[in-house]
Amino acid sequence: MLQAVVLVIAYSGHNLVRKKREWILPPKPLKENVDYTRKEFIAKIRSDLMETEGLQYSLEGIGANKSPFNVFVVDPHTGFIRVTRLLDREEIDTYNLSGIARYTNGEHAEKKIDVRIKVIDENDNAPVFAVMKAGEVKELSRQGTSVMKITATDADEPGNINSQIAYTIVDQQPPGDMFSISKDGIVSVKSSALDRETADQYTLTVKGQDLNGVPGGHSATSTVVINVQDVNDNLPTLGEVEYEGSIEENTEGVEVMRIRAEDLDLKPSENWEAVFEIVRGNEAGYFSIKTDTATNEGILMLDKAVDYEDMKNLDLGLIVKNKVPQYDGSTEFAGTNIAQGGAGGAGGTSGASGSSGSSGASGSSGSSGASGSSGSSGGTTYKTYPIKINVKNQPEGPSFDPKVKAIPVSEESRSVNINEVITRYAAIDGDTGKVAENVRYAKGSDPGNWFTIDPITADIKLNKVPDRESPYLINGTYYAKVLCFTEDMPAKTATGTIAIQVEDFNDHCPTLTSQIQTLCIPEDAVIVNAKDEDFSPNGSPFTFEIIPEGTQGKWQVEHFNDTAAILRAKETLWPGLYEVTFVVKDQQGKACPEPEKVTVQVCTCEEGVMCGDRGNTKKGAELGPAGIGLLFLGLLLLLLFLLLLLFCGCGEAAGFTEMPFDTKSHLINYRTEGQGENTEVPLLNIPPQ
């Protein structure tokens, strides 16, 4: 029988237990880094056949006859097992050996016996940090928001306090105490004052100490980088308080000016990119503005031509905001971004290196914050920047006014004299407003050869009597073109249209469609519409002029479209009623005899409630005591009348009474007709039956 005895330091007094033919003493663990080489033996194997001559002992297994070789050796004659070097648990934590007894001829004397030697861990390794990517957190994140997880590894025995690591932050750059770390390595936001514009990156020095942070253990330090991500917490601003520019009249599709926006948020990003909006003075759509995303400039474009004679300057209001809503802090912006590991680990005390910790997976990003409202509709109010646009006058050639001149004529030959001038259609100098000089006139198109025009005076005569059945008439009107040429070089040309109306005449004047307009402060403009029952060319486009004598306040008129104009206040308005008097003219310059008036009701409007809607709730009709009394009295009178009728019906029937012919005393003489025939009708007396 083969026996194994494992001894450490001294015999512990365990009793030997007899199992079949084996004597086994349970092995006692050996401590790593302890020198057992001077001991005579640390264990012993013994066979019942040891008295037999030629019996020898040997060991097999890793640490004996397998790499690492000869860590444990056995005396072939005595069975004493010795250790030849210091043990390292991080290299091998348990040695599973086999004790063998052989005869000299090599045959096994009996079965192998297992010799299991466990190595007890000693705190001989410092924590090791692996390399990992930087952490990320959004600025203005709330206190307690998780940023990342730091993980170091310790080569000591897992689950043992020797490998349990506690983490602390020993330094932060730039300073500010913005982050904290839990004992298990979760880095969190400590201060909600994170501002990317102040510091966009922080470097933390983190210490990992084994023994779960108890003094006396091994430690190592590492640096970790945290990048602060941008949120839209800064409103864009413009470099100037107000702007002024100029445009040439009668031009369009040109760049007026560039306006640079400044934003402290991350460039380039949607938090930085500016969006411009014209909120005042562009009701007629003369201008548009777009953003140059490379420079963050607003490009103000002139889309429609402006006439200097109609408008000498325009006052615009501009706001600037970002492409994404302004962050209002109502919803948590920062999510959790957990990453394991750490930046390059610093060395601790010497010992066998454990395996490096793997980098952790990134945590999911947090949800976006709630969108803030823009403009006057919600949580963000934007500053309005005034822009004054001056219109430059340009030397203009002649033009016809009106562009379409109506000429009413009759198709009756008796009322038409071919030799007479029916109208004069002279061009107007755009700069002076007077009849153009040094010009000549000619026909542009005259499909029916109906007229002639004097090349000097622009007098128009008919060539023939108008024919209502002519195929060239459109809805009873004959259209022809008239040209005007200047005599200078290069010559300028103007084109006008004459509309010879064979039947219809300009018998209506334009009137306003509404006499009351509502203006909500702080708006400064309303749109005024007009209508005319006449058709072209006796209808629109209309011209609107303000009569100062009948107008309250200072106002100006701007063109909107053919049938409407923009009425804009030129001074600050207070709540109240303002009466504005207009002269509205049709295309032929005809206006109503009496000026048109519109009342502008200016007030501070509540959300969803206009000025005119206030106080319109009508109370229901109530019947008071006096009304009830009168109703009762009326019922009594009705009953009395019925009783009188009953009494009259029961009496004797009355006979006919002779009625005199002259009825003036009984009937009203209206004298609306002549006297009729003198016919007497005899009256018959019928006696009662």
Stockholm file with secondary structure:
# STOCKHOLM 1.0

chainA/1-689         MLQAVVLVIAYSGHNLVRKKREWILPPKPLKENVDYTRKEFIAKIRSDLMETEGLQYSLEGIGANKSPFNVFVVDPHTGFIRVTRLLDREEIDTYNLSGIARYTNGEHAEKKIDVRIKVIDENDNAPVFAVMKAGEVKELSRQGTSVMKITATDADEPGNINSQIAYTIVDQQPPGDMFSISKDGIVSVKSSALDRETADQYTLTVKGQDLNGVPGGHSATSTVVINVQDVNDNLPTLGEVEYEGSIEENTEGVEVMRIRAEDLDLKPSENWEAVFEIVRGNEAGYFSIKTDTATNEGILMLDKAVDYEDMKNLDLGLIVKNKVPQYDGSTEFAGTNIAQGGAGGAGGTSGASGSSGSSGASGSSGSSGASGSSGSSGGTTYKTYPIKINVKNQPEGPSFDPKVKAIPVSEESRSVNINEVITRYAAIDGDTGKVAENVRYAKGSDPGNWFTIDPITADIKLNKVPDRESPYLINGTYYAKVLCFTEDMPAKTATGTIAIQVEDFNDHCPTLTSQIQTLCIPEDAVIVNAKDEDFSPNGSPFTFEIIPEGTQGKWQVEHFNDTAAILRAKETLWPGLYEVTFVVKDQQGKACPEPEKVTVQVCTCEEGVMCGDRGNTKKGAELGPAGIGLLFLGLLLLLLFLLLLLFCGCGEAAGFTEMPFDTKSHLINYRTEGQGENTEVPLLNIPPQ
#=GR chainA/1-689 SS CEEEEECCSSCCCCCCEEETTEEEECCCCEETTCCCTTSSCSEEEEETTTTSTTCEEEEESBTTTBSSTTSEEECTTTCEEEECSCCCTTTCSEEEEEEEEECTTSCBSSCCEEEEEEEECCSCCCCEECCCCCEEEETTCCTTCEEEECCEECCSCTTSGGGCCEEEEEEEESCSCCEEECTTSEEEECCTTCCTTTCSEEEEEEEEETGGGCTTSCEEEEEEEEEEECCSCSCCEESSSSEEEEEETTCCSEEEEEEEEECCSCSSSTTTCEEEEEEESCTTCCEEEEEETTTTEEEEEECSCCCTTTCSEEEEEEEEEESSCCCCSSSCCCCCCCCCSCSSCCCCSSCCCCCCCCCCCCCCCCCCCCCCCCGGGSSCCCCCEEEEEEEECCCCCEECSSSEEEEECCSCGGGCCTTSEEEECCCEETTTCSBCCSEEEEEEECTTCCEEECTTTCEEEESSCCCTTCTTEETTEEEEEEEEEESSSSCCEEEEEEEEESSCCCCCCCEESCSEEEEETTCCEEEEEEECSSCTTSSCSCEEEECGGGCSSCEEEEEEETTEEEEEESSCCCSEEEEEEEEEECTTCCBCSSCEEEEEEEECCBTTBCGGGTTCCCCCCCCCHHHHHHHHHHHHHHHHHHHHHHHHHHSCCCCCCCCCSCCTTTSCCCCCSCCCCCCCCCCCCCCCC
#=GC SS_cons         CEEEEECCSSCCCCCCEEETTEEEECCCCEETTCCCTTSSCSEEEEETTTTSTTCEEEEESBTTTBSSTTSEEECTTTCEEEECSCCCTTTCSEEEEEEEEECTTSCBSSCCEEEEEEEECCSCCCCEECCCCCEEEETTCCTTCEEEECCEECCSCTTSGGGCCEEEEEEEESCSCCEEECTTSEEEECCTTCCTTTCSEEEEEEEEETGGGCTTSCEEEEEEEEEEECCSCSCCEESSSSEEEEEETTCCSEEEEEEEEECCSCSSSTTTCEEEEEEESCTTCCEEEEEETTTTEEEEEECSCCCTTTCSEEEEEEEEEESSCCCCSSSCCCCCCCCCSCSSCCCCSSCCCCCCCCCCCCCCCCCCCCCCCCGGGSSCCCCCEEEEEEEECCCCCEECSSSEEEEECCSCGGGCCTTSEEEECCCEETTTCSBCCSEEEEEEECTTCCEEECTTTCEEEESSCCCTTCTTEETTEEEEEEEEEESSSSCCEEEEEEEEESSCCCCCCCEESCSEEEEETTCCEEEEEEECSSCTTSSCSCEEEECGGGCSSCEEEEEEETTEEEEEESSCCCSEEEEEEEEEECTTCCBCSSCEEEEEEEECCBTTBCGGGTTCCCCCCCCCHHHHHHHHHHHHHHHHHHHHHHHHHHSCCCCCCCCCSCCTTTSCCCCCSCCCCCCCCCCCCCCCC
//
